[in-house]
Amino acid sequence: MARMKKKHEEHMDETWLIPYSDMLTLLLALFIVLFAMSQVDQQKFQEFKQMLQSLFAGGPGIMTTGEGLIEEGKKPNMENPPTSSLIETQKLEQYKEALDRYFKEQGLQSYITTAVTAKGLQITIQELALFDSGKADIRPEAEPVLRDLSVILAGLDNEVQISGHTDNLPIHTPEFPSNWELSTQRALNVMKFMLQNPDLDPARFSVVGYGEYRPRANNATVEGRALNRRVELLILRKYPVSSEMIKQSLE
């Protein structure tokens, strides 16, 4: 009897399985709710995330070591290691290429363009993709695009400046006395919508309205005015570079 009692006392305690199963149930319920709320094309977005992960296989240390940016089969030059500015430029270029492919898959390449500049990675969204003429309210069909961008930006820790731009046709309404107010409100509405994503730190974001005073094209034509009506998201560099350095890094 003593031997049987001792054997029973040594039996493993399995009471931990109860809270563990409860936790799994809660996680499953959370994932179901998040899936139901999502309006993003999950398959395409997952493909995009995998593409970014493959580009930045170097992991968290990529900004300081450059690991993951070296072409296969080539050894790093330890005598002249890449600078932080060069590594950041290459990273932004890779991010640009991934974004371009993603926007093309979504059929948005005519309305959203990207460019790596001395200031950072600039994402330009034309007015037609976001707003009705003379309005600052985000169109419902534009919300999935901004939601996608908010998820993408959550993977970075750079500061982001959102700027609004208009053409030179004057506007004078009770809501928008001038193009200054219209451009600023558009940028502000884009920022506020994206910050609904709890993974974004509001301290990283700023808003500016340029009105008609930063045109991309000639306002004398309909096409030029359409190009000038836009919102730009600028992912700001951490490490300053010159335009010449950008050209050299791409050669």
ROBA-457536 format. One record per residue: x, y, z of N, C-alpha, C, O, CB in turn. Coordinates in steps of 0.2 Angstrom, whole numbers, padded with zeros to 4 digits, always signed. Glycine has a CB too. Layout:
BEGIN
XYZXYZXYZXYZXYZ ...
END
This chain:
BEGIN
+0004-0006+0000+0000+0000+0000+0004+0006+0000+0003+0011-0003-0005+0000+0006 +0010+0006+0004+0014+0012+0004+0017+0013-0002+0018+0019-0004+0020+0011+0010 +0019+0008-0006+0022+0009-0012+0017+0012-0017+0019+0016-0021+0025+0002-0015 +0011+0010-0017+0006+0012-0022+0004+0020-0020+0003+0024-0025-0001+0008-0021 +0004+0021-0014+0003+0028-0012+0009+0033-0014+0007+0038-0017+0002+0029-0004 +0015+0030-0013+0021+0034-0016+0020+0035-0023+0022+0041-0026+0027+0031-0014 +0019+0030-0027+0018+0031-0034+0013+0036-0036+0014+0040-0041+0017+0024-0037 +0007+0036-0032+0002+0041-0034+0004+0048-0033+0002+0053-0036-0004+0039-0030 +0008+0049-0027+0010+0056-0025+0015+0059-0031+0015+0065-0032+0013+0056-0019 +0019+0054-0034+0024+0056-0039+0021+0058-0046+0024+0060-0050+0029+0051-0039 +0014+0057-0047+0011+0058-0053+0011+0066-0055+0010+0070-0050+0003+0056-0053 +0012+0067-0061+0013+0074-0063+0007+0078-0062+0001+0076-0064+0016+0074-0071 +0008+0084-0060+0002+0089-0059+0000+0092-0066+0004+0095-0069+0003+0094-0054 -0006+0091-0068-0008+0093-0075-0013+0099-0075-0017+0100-0079-0011+0087-0079 -0014+0102-0069-0019+0107-0068-0017+0113-0072-0021+0117-0074-0019+0109-0061 -0011+0114-0075-0009+0120-0079-0012+0119-0086-0012+0124-0089-0001+0120-0080 -0014+0113-0088-0018+0113-0094-0024+0117-0095-0026+0119-0100-0019+0106-0096 -0027+0118-0089-0034+0122-0089-0033+0129-0091-0036+0131-0096-0037+0121-0083 -0028+0133-0088-0027+0140-0090-0024+0140-0097-0025+0145-0100-0023+0144-0085 -0020+0135-0098-0017+0135-0105-0022+0135-0111-0022+0138-0116-0012+0130-0106 -0027+0130-0110-0032+0129-0115-0036+0135-0115-0039+0137-0120-0036+0123-0113 -0038+0139-0109-0042+0145-0109-0038+0150-0113-0041+0154-0117-0043+0147-0102 -0032+0151-0112-0028+0156-0116-0028+0155-0124-0029+0159-0127-0020+0156-0114 -0027+0148-0126-0028+0147-0133-0035+0149-0136-0035+0151-0141-0026+0139-0134 -0040+0147-0132-0047+0149-0134-0048+0156-0135-0050+0159-0140-0052+0146-0129 -0045+0160-0130-0045+0168-0131-0041+0170-0137-0044+0175-0140-0043+0171-0124 -0036+0167-0138-0032+0169-0144-0035+0168-0150-0035+0172-0155-0025+0166-0144 -0038+0162-0151-0042+0160-0157-0048+0165-0158-0049+0167-0163-0045+0153-0156 -0051+0167-0152-0057+0171-0153-0054+0178-0155-0058+0181-0160-0061+0172-0146 -0049+0180-0153-0046+0187-0155-0044+0187-0162-0046+0191-0166-0039+0188-0151 -0041+0181-0165-0039+0181-0172-0045+0181-0176-0045+0184-0182-0035+0175-0173 -0051+0178-0174-0057+0177-0178-0060+0184-0178-0062+0186-0184-0062+0173-0175 -0060+0188-0173-0062+0195-0173-0058+0199-0178-0061+0203-0182-0063+0198-0166 -0052+0199-0177-0047+0203-0181-0048+0201-0189-0048+0206-0193-0040+0202-0179 -0049+0195-0190-0050+0193-0197-0057+0196-0200-0057+0198-0205-0050+0185-0198 -0062+0196-0196-0069+0198-0198-0068+0205-0199-0072+0208-0203-0074+0196-0192 -0064+0209-0195-0064+0216-0196-0060+0219-0202-0061+0224-0204-0061+0220-0189 -0055+0214-0204-0051+0216-0209-0054+0217-0216-0059+0213-0218-0045+0211-0210 -0052+0222-0220-0055+0223-0227-0049+0222-0232-0050+0224-0238-0059+0229-0227 -0043+0220-0229-0038+0220-0234-0038+0213-0237-0040+0208-0235-0031+0220-0230 -0035+0213-0244-0035+0207-0247-0029+0203-0244-0023+0204-0245-0033+0208-0255 -0031+0198-0240-0026+0195-0235-0021+0191-0239-0015+0191-0237-0030+0190-0231 -0023+0187-0245-0018+0184-0248-0013+0188-0251-0007+0186-0251-0022+0180-0254 -0015+0193-0254-0010+0198-0258-0006+0201-0252+0000+0202-0253-0013+0203-0262 -0009+0203-0247-0005+0206-0241+0000+0202-0238+0006+0204-0237-0010+0209-0236 -0002+0195-0237+0003+0191-0235+0009+0190-0239+0015+0189-0237+0000+0184-0233 +0007+0189-0246+0013+0189-0251+0017+0195-0250+0023+0194-0251+0010+0188-0258 +0015+0201-0249+0019+0207-0249+0023+0206-0243+0029+0208-0243+0014+0213-0248 +0020+0204-0237+0024+0204-0231+0030+0199-0232+0035+0200-0229+0020+0202-0225 +0028+0193-0235+0034+0188-0236+0039+0191-0241+0045+0190-0240+0031+0182-0239 +0037+0195-0245+0042+0198-0250+0047+0203-0246+0053+0203-0247+0038+0202-0255 +0044+0207-0241+0048+0211-0237+0052+0207-0233+0058+0209-0232+0043+0216-0233 +0050+0202-0230+0054+0198-0225+0060+0195-0229+0065+0195-0226+0050+0192-0222 +0059+0193-0235+0064+0190-0239+0069+0196-0241+0075+0194-0242+0062+0187-0246 +0067+0202-0242+0072+0207-0244+0076+0209-0238+0082+0210-0239+0068+0213-0246 +0073+0209-0232+0077+0211-0226+0078+0205-0222+0077+0205-0216+0073+0216-0222 +0081+0200-0225+0083+0194-0221+0088+0195-0216+0090+0191-0212+0085+0189-0226 +0091+0201-0216+0097+0203-0211+0094+0204-0204+0098+0204-0200+0100+0209-0213 +0088+0205-0203+0085+0206-0196+0086+0213-0194+0088+0217-0197+0088+0201-0192 +0085+0213-0187+0086+0220-0183+0092+0223-0184+0092+0229-0184+0084+0219-0176 +0098+0220-0186+0104+0223-0186+0106+0226-0193+0111+0228-0194+0109+0218-0184 +0101+0226-0197+0103+0228-0204+0105+0235-0205+0109+0236-0209+0096+0227-0208 +0102+0239-0200+0104+0246-0201+0111+0248-0198+0114+0253-0200+0099+0251-0197 +0114+0243-0194+0121+0244-0192+0126+0240-0195+0132+0242-0195+0121+0243-0184 +0124+0234-0197+0129+0229-0200+0129+0229-0207+0134+0227-0211+0128+0223-0197 +0123+0230-0211+0123+0229-0218+0121+0222-0220+0121+0221-0226+0129+0232-0221 +0121+0218-0215+0120+0211-0216+0113+0210-0220+0108+0213-0218+0120+0206-0210 +0113+0206-0225+0107+0205-0229+0106+0209-0235+0102+0208-0239+0101+0206-0224 +0111+0214-0236+0111+0218-0242+0117+0216-0246+0117+0219-0252+0112+0225-0240 +0121+0211-0245+0126+0209-0249+0124+0203-0254+0120+0199-0252+0132+0206-0245 +0125+0204-0260+0123+0199-0265+0126+0193-0264+0132+0192-0261+0125+0202-0272 +0122+0187-0265+0124+0181-0264+0131+0179-0268+0131+0181-0274+0119+0176-0266 +0135+0176-0265+0142+0174-0268+0147+0179-0267+0153+0178-0269+0140+0173-0275 +0145+0185-0265+0150+0191-0264+0152+0191-0256+0147+0191-0252+0148+0197-0267 +0158+0192-0255+0160+0193-0248+0160+0201-0246+0162+0205-0251+0167+0190-0247 +0159+0203-0240+0159+0210-0238+0166+0213-0238+0171+0209-0237+0155+0211-0232 +0166+0219-0240+0173+0222-0240+0174+0225-0233+0171+0230-0231+0173+0228-0245 +0178+0221-0229+0179+0223-0222+0184+0229-0222+0184+0233-0217+0182+0218-0218 +0188+0231-0227+0192+0237-0227+0188+0243-0228+0189+0248-0225+0197+0236-0232 +0183+0243-0232+0178+0249-0233+0171+0247-0232+0167+0246-0236+0179+0252-0240 +0169+0245-0225+0162+0243-0224+0157+0249-0226+0159+0255-0226+0161+0241-0217 +0151+0247-0228+0146+0252-0230+0144+0256-0224+0144+0254-0218+0140+0248-0232 +0143+0262-0225+0141+0267-0220+0134+0267-0219+0130+0263-0222+0143+0275-0223 +0132+0270-0213+0125+0269-0211+0120+0273-0216+0115+0270-0218+0124+0273-0204 +0123+0278-0219+0119+0281-0225+0118+0277-0231+0113+0277-0234+0122+0288-0227 +0123+0273-0233+0123+0269-0239+0118+0263-0237+0114+0261-0241+0130+0266-0240 +0119+0260-0231+0114+0255-0229+0107+0257-0229+0103+0253-0232+0116+0252-0222 +0106+0263-0227+0099+0265-0227+0096+0267-0234+0090+0265-0235+0099+0272-0222 +0100+0269-0238+0098+0271-0245+0096+0264-0248+0091+0264-0252+0104+0274-0249 +0101+0259-0247+0099+0252-0250+0093+0249-0248+0089+0246-0251+0105+0248-0249 +0092+0250-0241+0086+0248-0238+0079+0251-0241+0074+0248-0243+0086+0249-0230 +0080+0258-0241+0074+0262-0244+0073+0260-0251+0067+0260-0254+0076+0269-0244 +0078+0259-0255+0077+0257-0262+0074+0250-0263+0069+0249-0267+0084+0256-0266 +0076+0245-0258+0072+0239-0258+0065+0239-0256+0061+0236-0259+0076+0234-0254 +0064+0244-0251+0057+0245-0249+0053+0248-0255+0047+0246-0256+0057+0250-0243 +0056+0252-0258+0052+0256-0264+0050+0250-0269+0045+0250-0272+0057+0261-0267 +0055+0246-0271+0054+0241-0276+0048+0236-0274+0044+0234-0278+0060+0237-0277 +0048+0234-0267+0043+0230-0265+0036+0234-0265+0031+0231-0267+0044+0228-0257 +0036+0240-0263+0030+0244-0263+0027+0245-0270+0021+0244-0271+0031+0251-0260 +0032+0246-0275+0029+0247-0282+0026+0240-0284+0021+0241-0288+0035+0248-0286 +0029+0235-0283+0026+0228-0285+0019+0227-0282+0014+0225-0285+0030+0222-0283 +0019+0229-0275+0012+0228-0272+0007+0233-0275+0001+0231-0276+0013+0230-0264 +0009+0239-0276+0004+0244-0279+0001+0242-0286-0004+0243-0288+0006+0251-0279 +0006+0239-0289+0004+0236-0296+0000+0230-0296-0005+0230-0300+0011+0234-0300 +0001+0226-0291-0004+0220-0290-0011+0223-0288-0016+0220-0290-0001+0216-0284 -0011+0229-0284-0018+0231-0282-0021+0236-0288-0026+0238-0287-0017+0236-0276 -0017+0237-0293-0020+0241-0299-0019+0248-0297-0023+0252-0300-0027+0239-0301 -0015+0250-0293-0014+0257-0291-0008+0261-0294-0007+0267-0291-0014+0258-0283 -0005+0258-0298+0002+0261-0300+0001+0267-0304+0005+0271-0304+0005+0256-0305 -0005+0269-0306-0007+0275-0310-0008+0281-0305-0008+0287-0307-0012+0274-0315 -0010+0279-0299-0012+0284-0294-0007+0285-0288-0007+0290-0284-0018+0282-0291 -0002+0280-0287+0003+0280-0282+0010+0279-0284+0011+0273-0288+0001+0275-0276 +0014+0283-0283+0021+0282-0285+0026+0283-0279+0024+0286-0274+0023+0287-0291 +0032+0280-0280+0037+0281-0275+0043+0283-0278+0045+0283-0284+0038+0274-0272 +0047+0286-0273+0054+0289-0275+0058+0289-0269+0056+0291-0264+0053+0296-0279 +0065+0287-0270+0070+0288-0265+0074+0295-0266+0077+0295-0272+0075+0282-0264 +0073+0299-0261+0076+0306-0262+0082+0307-0257+0083+0302-0252+0071+0311-0262 +0085+0312-0257+0090+0314-0251+0086+0315-0245+0089+0314-0239+0093+0321-0253 +0080+0316-0245+0076+0316-0238+0073+0310-0236+0073+0309-0230+0070+0321-0239 +0072+0305-0240+0069+0299-0238+0065+0295-0244+0066+0297-0250+0065+0299-0232 +0061+0291-0242+0057+0287-0246+0050+0291-0247+0046+0291-0242+0056+0280-0244 +0048+0293-0253+0042+0297-0254+0037+0293-0257+0038+0290-0262+0044+0304-0258 +0031+0293-0254+0025+0289-0257+0020+0295-0259+0018+0298-0255+0022+0284-0252 +0019+0295-0266+0014+0301-0268+0008+0298-0270+0007+0293-0274+0017+0305-0274 +0002+0300-0267-0005+0298-0269-0008+0303-0272-0009+0309-0269-0008+0295-0262 -0011+0302-0278-0015+0307-0282-0022+0308-0279-0024+0304-0275-0015+0305-0289 -0024+0314-0279-0031+0316-0277-0036+0311-0278-0040+0309-0274-0033+0323-0279 -0036+0309-0285-0042+0304-0287-0042+0298-0283-0047+0295-0282-0041+0303-0294 -0036+0296-0280-0036+0290-0276-0039+0291-0269-0040+0286-0265-0029+0287-0276 -0040+0297-0267-0041+0298-0260-0048+0302-0259-0052+0301-0254-0036+0302-0256 -0049+0308-0263-0054+0313-0261-0058+0314-0267-0056+0313-0273-0050+0319-0258 -0064+0317-0266-0068+0320-0271-0065+0327-0272-0062+0330-0267-0075+0320-0269 -0066+0330-0278-0064+0337-0279-0066+0342-0274-0072+0343-0273-0066+0339-0286 -0061+0346-0271-0063+0351-0267-0065+0349-0260-0067+0353-0255-0069+0355-0269 -0064+0342-0258-0066+0339-0252-0060+0337-0248-0055+0335-0251-0071+0334-0253 -0061+0336-0242-0055+0333-0238-0057+0326-0235-0053+0323-0231-0053+0338-0233 -0063+0324-0235-0065+0318-0233-0063+0312-0237-0063+0312-0243-0073+0317-0232 -0060+0307-0233-0057+0301-0237-0062+0297-0240-0067+0295-0236-0052+0297-0232 -0062+0295-0246-0067+0291-0249-0067+0284-0247-0061+0282-0245-0066+0291-0257 -0072+0281-0246-0072+0274-0243-0068+0269-0246-0065+0265-0243-0080+0271-0242 -0068+0270-0253-0064+0265-0257-0056+0266-0256-0052+0262-0258-0066+0265-0264 -0054+0272-0253-0047+0273-0252-0045+0270-0245-0039+0270-0244-0046+0281-0253 -0050+0269-0241-0048+0267-0234-0043+0260-0234-0038+0260-0230-0054+0265-0230 -0045+0255-0238-0040+0249-0238-0033+0251-0240-0028+0248-0237-0043+0244-0243 -0032+0256-0245-0025+0258-0247-0022+0261-0241-0016+0259-0239-0026+0263-0252 -0025+0265-0237-0022+0268-0231-0021+0263-0226-0016+0264-0222-0026+0274-0229 -0025+0259-0225-0025+0254-0220-0019+0249-0221-0015+0248-0217-0031+0249-0219 -0018+0247-0228-0012+0244-0229-0005+0247-0228-0001+0245-0225-0012+0242-0237 -0005+0254-0230+0001+0258-0228+0002+0259-0221+0008+0259-0219+0000+0265-0231 -0003+0259-0217-0002+0260-0210+0001+0253-0207+0005+0254-0202-0009+0261-0206 -0001+0247-0210+0003+0241-0207+0010+0241-0210+0014+0239-0206-0001+0235-0210 +0011+0243-0216+0018+0243-0218+0022+0248-0214+0028+0246-0212+0018+0246-0226 +0020+0254-0213+0024+0259-0209+0025+0257-0202+0030+0259-0199+0020+0266-0209 +0021+0252-0199+0022+0250-0192+0028+0246-0192+0031+0244-0187+0016+0246-0190 +0031+0243-0198+0037+0239-0198+0043+0244-0198+0049+0241-0198+0037+0235-0204 +0042+0250-0198+0048+0255-0198+0048+0259-0191+0042+0260-0188+0048+0259-0204 +0053+0262-0190+0053+0267-0184+0056+0274-0186+0057+0278-0182+0058+0264-0179 +0056+0275-0193+0058+0282-0195+0052+0287-0194+0046+0284-0193+0059+0281-0203 +0053+0293-0194+0048+0298-0193+0045+0299-0200+0048+0297-0205+0051+0305-0191 +0038+0301-0200+0035+0301-0206+0031+0308-0207+0028+0310-0202+0029+0295-0207 +0032+0311-0212+0029+0318-0213+0024+0317-0219+0025+0314-0224+0035+0323-0215 +0018+0319-0217+0012+0319-0222+0011+0326-0224+0009+0330-0220+0006+0315-0219 +0011+0327-0231+0010+0334-0234+0004+0334-0239+0004+0329-0243+0016+0337-0237 +0000+0339-0239-0005+0340-0243-0003+0345-0248+0000+0350-0247-0012+0342-0240 -0005+0344-0255-0004+0349-0260-0010+0350-0265-0014+0345-0265+0002+0346-0265 -0011+0356-0267-0017+0357-0272-0014+0360-0278-0008+0362-0279-0022+0362-0269 -0018+0361-0283-0017+0365-0289-0018+0373-0287-0019+0374-0282-0021+0363-0295 -0017+0377-0293-0017+0384-0291-0024+0387-0292-0025+0393-0292-0012+0388-0295 -0029+0383-0294-0036+0385-0294-0039+0388-0287-0038+0384-0283-0041+0380-0297 -0041+0394-0287-0043+0396-0280-0049+0392-0277-0054+0391-0281-0044+0404-0280 -0049+0391-0271-0055+0389-0268-0057+0393-0262-0053+0396-0258-0054+0381-0265 -0064+0395-0261-0066+0399-0256-0073+0397-0254-0078+0399-0257-0066+0407-0259 -0073+0392-0249-0079+0390-0246-0079+0391-0238-0074+0392-0236-0080+0382-0248 -0085+0390-0235-0085+0391-0228-0080+0386-0224-0077+0388-0219-0092+0390-0225 -0079+0380-0227-0075+0375-0224-0067+0377-0226-0063+0376-0222-0077+0368-0226 -0066+0379-0232-0059+0380-0234-0059+0387-0238-0060+0387-0244-0057+0374-0239 -0057+0392-0234-0056+0398-0237-0051+0399-0242-0051+0404-0246-0055+0403-0231 -0046+0394-0242-0040+0395-0247-0038+0388-0248-0039+0383-0244-0035+0400-0245 -0033+0387-0252-0030+0380-0253-0025+0378-0248-0024+0372-0247-0026+0381-0260 -0023+0383-0244-0019+0381-0238-0023+0377-0233-0021+0372-0231-0017+0388-0234 -0029+0379-0232-0034+0375-0227-0035+0368-0230-0035+0363-0227-0040+0379-0225 -0037+0368-0237-0039+0362-0240-0033+0357-0240-0034+0351-0238-0041+0363-0247 -0027+0359-0241-0021+0354-0242-0019+0352-0235-0018+0346-0234-0015+0358-0245 -0020+0356-0230-0018+0354-0223-0023+0349-0220-0021+0344-0217-0018+0361-0218 -0029+0351-0221-0035+0346-0219-0034+0339-0222-0035+0334-0219-0042+0349-0220 -0033+0339-0228-0032+0333-0232-0026+0328-0229-0027+0323-0227-0030+0334-0239 -0020+0332-0228-0015+0328-0224-0017+0326-0217-0015+0320-0215-0009+0333-0224 -0020+0330-0214-0022+0329-0207-0027+0323-0207-0026+0318-0202-0025+0335-0203 -0032+0322-0211-0036+0317-0211-0033+0310-0213-0035+0305-0210-0042+0318-0216 -0028+0311-0218-0024+0304-0219-0021+0302-0213-0021+0296-0212-0019+0306-0225 -0017+0307-0210-0014+0305-0204-0018+0302-0198-0017+0297-0195-0010+0311-0201 -0024+0305-0197-0028+0303-0192-0031+0296-0193-0032+0292-0189-0034+0308-0191 -0033+0295-0200-0035+0288-0202-0030+0283-0201-0031+0277-0198-0037+0288-0209 -0024+0284-0203-0018+0279-0202-0017+0278-0195-0015+0272-0193-0012+0281-0206 -0017+0283-0190-0016+0282-0183-0021+0278-0180-0021+0277-0174-0015+0289-0180 -0026+0276-0183-0031+0271-0180-0028+0264-0179-0030+0260-0175-0037+0270-0184 -0022+0263-0182-0018+0257-0181-0014+0258-0175-0010+0263-0174-0013+0256-0187 -0016+0254-0170-0013+0255-0163-0005+0254-0163-0002+0255-0158-0016+0251-0158 -0003+0251-0168+0005+0249-0169+0009+0255-0171+0015+0255-0171+0006+0243-0173 +0006+0260-0173+0009+0266-0175+0010+0271-0169+0005+0272-0166+0005+0270-0181 +0016+0274-0169+0017+0279-0163+0016+0286-0166+0019+0288-0170+0025+0278-0161 +0011+0289-0163+0009+0296-0166+0015+0301-0165+0015+0306-0169+0003+0299-0162 +0020+0300-0161+0025+0304-0160+0030+0304-0166+0034+0309-0167+0030+0302-0154 +0029+0299-0171+0033+0299-0177+0030+0303-0182+0034+0304-0187+0034+0291-0179 +0024+0305-0182+0021+0308-0187+0020+0316-0187+0019+0319-0181+0014+0305-0188 +0020+0319-0192+0019+0326-0193+0015+0328-0199+0015+0324-0204+0026+0331-0192 +0012+0334-0199+0008+0336-0205+0010+0343-0207+0011+0347-0203+0000+0335-0203 +0009+0344-0214+0011+0350-0216+0006+0351-0223+0005+0347-0226+0018+0351-0218 +0004+0358-0224+0000+0359-0229+0004+0364-0234+0005+0370-0231-0007+0362-0227 +0005+0363-0240+0009+0367-0244+0004+0371-0249+0007+0375-0253+0014+0363-0248 -0002+0369-0249-0007+0373-0254-0004+0372-0261-0003+0366-0263-0007+0380-0252 -0004+0377-0265-0002+0377-0272+0005+0378-0273+0007+0379-0279-0006+0382-0276 +0009+0379-0268+0016+0382-0269+0022+0377-0269+0027+0379-0269+0017+0386-0263 +0020+0370-0270+0025+0365-0271+0023+0361-0277+0022+0355-0277+0026+0361-0265 +0022+0364-0283+0019+0360-0289+0024+0355-0292+0030+0356-0291+0017+0365-0294 +0021+0350-0294+0025+0345-0298+0025+0346-0305+0030+0344-0309+0023+0338-0296 +0020+0349-0308+0019+0350-0315+0016+0357-0316+0015+0361-0312+0015+0345-0318 +0016+0359-0323+0013+0365-0325+0005+0365-0324+0002+0361-0326+0015+0367-0332 +0003+0371-0320-0004+0371-0318-0008+0374-0324-0014+0375-0324-0005+0376-0313 -0004+0375-0330-0008+0378-0336-0012+0372-0339-0016+0374-0344-0003+0381-0341 -0011+0366-0338-0014+0361-0341-0019+0357-0336-0017+0357-0330-0009+0356-0345 -0024+0353-0339-0028+0349-0334-0024+0343-0331-0024+0342-0325-0034+0346-0338 -0019+0340-0335-0015+0335-0333-0011+0337-0328-0009+0334-0323-0011+0332-0339 -0008+0343-0329-0003+0346-0324-0006+0347-0317-0003+0346-0312+0000+0352-0326 -0012+0350-0317-0016+0352-0311-0018+0345-0307-0018+0345-0301-0022+0356-0313 -0019+0340-0311-0021+0334-0308-0015+0331-0304-0016+0328-0299-0023+0329-0313 -0009+0331-0307-0003+0329-0304-0001+0333-0298+0002+0330-0293+0003+0329-0309 -0003+0339-0298-0002+0344-0292-0006+0342-0286-0004+0344-0280-0002+0351-0294 -0012+0340-0287-0017+0338-0282-0015+0331-0279-0017+0326-0282-0024+0339-0284 -0012+0331-0273-0009+0325-0271-0008+0326-0263-0008+0331-0260-0003+0323-0274 -0007+0320-0260-0004+0319-0253+0002+0315-0253+0002+0310-0257-0010+0316-0248 +0007+0317-0250+0014+0314-0250+0015+0311-0243+0015+0315-0238+0019+0318-0253 +0018+0305-0242+0020+0302-0236+0028+0302-0237+0030+0298-0242+0017+0295-0235 +0031+0305-0233+0039+0305-0233+0042+0301-0227+0041+0304-0222+0042+0312-0234 +0045+0296-0228+0048+0292-0223+0055+0295-0223+0059+0294-0227+0048+0284-0225 +0056+0299-0217+0062+0303-0217+0068+0298-0215+0068+0294-0211+0061+0308-0211 +0074+0300-0218+0080+0297-0216+0082+0298-0209+0081+0303-0206+0085+0299-0221 +0086+0293-0207+0089+0294-0200+0096+0297-0201+0099+0300-0197+0089+0288-0196 +0099+0295-0207+0106+0297-0209+0106+0301-0215+0105+0298-0221+0110+0290-0210 +0108+0307-0215+0108+0312-0220+0112+0310-0226+0118+0307-0225+0109+0319-0218 +0110+0311-0232+0114+0310-0238+0113+0315-0243+0109+0319-0242+0113+0303-0241 +0118+0315-0248+0117+0320-0253+0114+0317-0259+0114+0310-0260+0124+0324-0255 +0111+0320-0264+0109+0317-0270+0114+0313-0274+0113+0308-0277+0106+0323-0275 +0120+0316-0274+0126+0312-0277+0127+0306-0274+0129+0301-0277+0132+0317-0277 +0127+0305-0267+0128+0299-0264+0123+0294-0266+0124+0288-0266+0128+0300-0256 +0116+0296-0267+0111+0292-0269+0113+0289-0276+0112+0283-0277+0104+0295-0269 +0115+0293-0280+0116+0291-0287+0122+0285-0287+0122+0280-0290+0118+0297-0292 +0127+0287-0283+0133+0282-0282+0131+0275-0279+0133+0270-0282+0138+0285-0278 +0126+0276-0275+0124+0269-0272+0120+0265-0276+0120+0259-0275+0120+0271-0265 +0117+0268-0282+0113+0264-0286+0117+0262-0292+0114+0258-0296+0107+0268-0288 +0123+0264-0293+0127+0262-0299+0130+0255-0298+0133+0253-0303+0133+0267-0300 
END
